[in-house]
Amino acid sequence: MIPAAKVHIEVDQKEIARIIEEQISRQVHQQLLLLDINKIAELTSMSVRYLEDEILSDPRVRMYERKKQRKRWWLAQPTLKAIEEIVSNW
């Protein structure tokens, strides 16, 4: 007769929640086509003023800006990648 083995698994609930939230966030970002400044502020947790002063004036982000009259949008995927590149160099 083979003795029964016992397996003990510990689960970190906070880490699982973080991973799930990250995956959901990625899925949502992939579905976005355009972002306005308020959405960028929400996604980056940066203020609109800080974005205007430090991020949106950067040529790597400015190239993805689209304007119609007074409204501005940015192409979602390349803009988010450019912002990620900018903050990686801090």
Number of C-alpha atoms within 10 A of each C-alpha: 3 4 5 6 5 6 5 5 6 5 8 8 9 9 10 11 11 11 12 12 12 12 12 11 12 11 11 10 15 10 10 11 11 17 21 15 18 14 14 22 16 11 13 13 10 13 14 16 12 11 19 12 11 10 19 23 12 15 11 17 19 14 15 17 18 14 9 7 5 5 9 13 18 22 17 20 16 14 21 18 12 20 18 12 12 15 9 8 6 5
